Amino acid sequence: MSRFHTHIVLPMAEPERYGGLAGRLRQIRKFERMPEEEQRAVQQQRLQQLLEHAYKTVPYYHQLFDDTGFRPSDARVDRPLPLPMLTRNHLRNESNALLSTAYPPQDLRRAGSSGTTSTPVLFHRNLEALRDKTALTLQLNTWAGYEAGDRVMMLWGAHRDMALQPSWRWRLYEQVLMRCTSAPSGFLNREILERFRLRYEKNRPKVLYGYSTVLAAFASYLQENGIRHKPQIVIATAEVMNEPNRKLVESVFGGTLFIYYGSRDIGMIGAECSKHEGLHFHPWGSYVEFDPIGDTPEGPIYRLLVTDLLNYGQPFIRYDTGDCVTLTNQRCSCGRWFPQVTQILGRVADGIVLEDGSIVPGISVGTQMAQMGHTFRAISQVQFVQKTHEHLHLRYVVKDGNPSAKQELQSICRAIDLLANQPMHWTLEQVSDIPRERSGKIRLCLSEVAAHKEILQ
Ligand SMILES: [Zn+2]
């Protein structure tokens, strides 16, 4: 990793996120070099420390531990914690009781959870947690061979205007120092993909990083229109990558695809290693549990529960990510014992297809809702069903008698109209639940309209 970037550029450019980065990276790397037994002992100690902190300073957990008779010293990293899960509905209902009293409000940083498996809620983390998570993300990037400062092109984000008129500061930091090109992916059509292509060929990135469906759409476009440069590394994140898209991306860009797992609320916590036998969850950042929920044609599936070992501002203990996974009994040939899953069966979303063939990637719909920056207190789940090019049918689950439901629905519709750059025709339907599909997936967008043939959904 470039010491110039990790010691100087990043901490100076964004001290909020990168303060103390070099020391944090040293700590994570030291952990990675320890023998397995020592790593397990460190994880055990970090888990107990978090639980003790939660008991002492978080009213919700104090009450819960007392009610269930649980003591933090009982926790063991080789078995499930005997506690109920924490769900996004807890975050909707008990936001203040979930905060640690050890931090004054000004020391906590607020963000919105992803909007793909349920409507977004606000959550908090302490500054140290934000910095630790950023360091862990950079360290996981190195598993794929991506070092800070490598030439990278990012295909993500919903803000179309971000890169069109960048300020000189942004250009200096992102483009010159970090050698990063962004291609915001809230809206895709041939013209935008051509712009991506030109930028990509000009910058010749070592690393291509992006949402799975956007990478696939870009790969499909390049396949038709020619590709001269091949990146060394492709990293796909934020949503499930299906097998046809994986094959397409690998064949167009070469066999270097890595799938990463993370979300806005817990950060990047899992990554494929160079053996590509599944994803590992990094035990320095989280303690994960796999809660069996049933069988599918592909075998048993498990709910992914995460205890975040970094966030002391608002501890997440046995947090239901909304994603399911499949497991393997075999240890990865890379030798790591880190918890490993073969597949993430989580967030999937068709794109919304407009009359002229433009597409709003489904993942961007979730991102857009998360960026609305407030907790959805009334509407807990939504599913968009596209009936025609202009017609979106919104299915939603509402908590009884909550007066803000109408307002929240309006703001969702408005946000999607903005993303699509046109007013859609909306119909609304209240339902009691939006169940998981049999495969374990949760589908945010379901399009009954055939996509423009050049752009994948
Ligand atoms: Zn491995």
Residues whose N, C-alpha, C, O or C-beta is under 5 A from the ligand:
A	BS01	ZN	C273 K275 C332 C334 R336
